[in-house]
Amino acid sequence: MAAVRTLGGTTIRPHTIGISIGNPLSVIPEPGSVNEAAFEATDWALYQAVRNAYNGLTYAEDPAMFAYETGNELESPASRNMDVPADWIRDIARLV
């Protein structure tokens, strides 16, 4: 956050392509391995960005929020499982 402020920034929006196999800084640097430090950095940025810097509302309260993505590429062509986990989507949607 200090580096962002030094550069004049006021907002961090984390985005991770966490399955970049072969990159040791990735959330999932190799199959079957999880980089906990990468998760911690993303979690910290999300914690800091819970409130809209422009109107003071939390993102849960903000009527300007259009959508929340509940999953990305939930089907798995690699395992030939193309069924999206509908029960999980319903459960997580209740929390948004």
N, C-alpha and C positions, 0 to 999 in steps of 0.2 A: 504494500500500500504506500509506503514511503517513496518508492521509486515513481509510482504513478503520480503522487502529489508533486514531487520534484519536477516532473515533466508537465505539470499544469493540469493533470487529469483529475477527474472527480468520481469516476465510475469504473468499476471492473466488471466485465461480463465474462465469466469463465466459459470456455469451450474446450473440450478435449476430444481428440481423436485417440482415445485411450487404448486402442487395439493395434498400435503401430508396432508390429512384431519386429524385433531387432533394434528398437530404440530403448536404451536403458532408462530414459526419463519418462516413458509412457506408463499409463496406468496398468496396462497388460503388456509388458515388454517381450514376453515369450509365452507360448502356450503353457497353461497350467501354472503360471507365475503371476503374482499381483504385487505391484509396487505401492506399498502402503503410504510412502511419503508423497507420492503423486496424488493419492486420494485425499490425504490431509491438506495439501495445498489447495485443491479444488474445493474441499469442504470449507476451508477458512475463507476463501474468496466468496463463496455463496453466503456464508454467515455475515460477512461484511456488507453484502449487496442485498440484504433482505428487504430494505426499505428504498422506495423510489426517491432518488436524490432531488428530484424536481418538485414533487408534490407532497413528500413526507409520508405517504401512505405505504403500508407494507404491500408487497405484490399480491397477497391474498385479498386485500381490501381495494385494490386499484381497479376501477371499472374500465380503465383503458386497456387492460390486459386482454388480448384476443384469445390466446390459447396456451395450453401447457402440453408439452409432449410427454406422454406417459411411457413411451418406450421407443427405441430406435432399432429397426431391423429385428423385430421380435421373432420373426420366423427364422429358421435356420436351414438354408439350402445345403449347407455342409453336412448336416445330419439327416437331410431329407425330411425334416419336420417343418412343414409350412403352416401348421396350425398356430395361430396367434393365441396366447394364453388369455382368453376372454375373461375368466374369473379374476385373474390378477389385474387386468385393466379396470374392471368394475370396482374392485377393492381400492385401488390407488386413486381412482377418480373420486371416490367419496371423500378423500382427504384433501383434494385440491379445492 
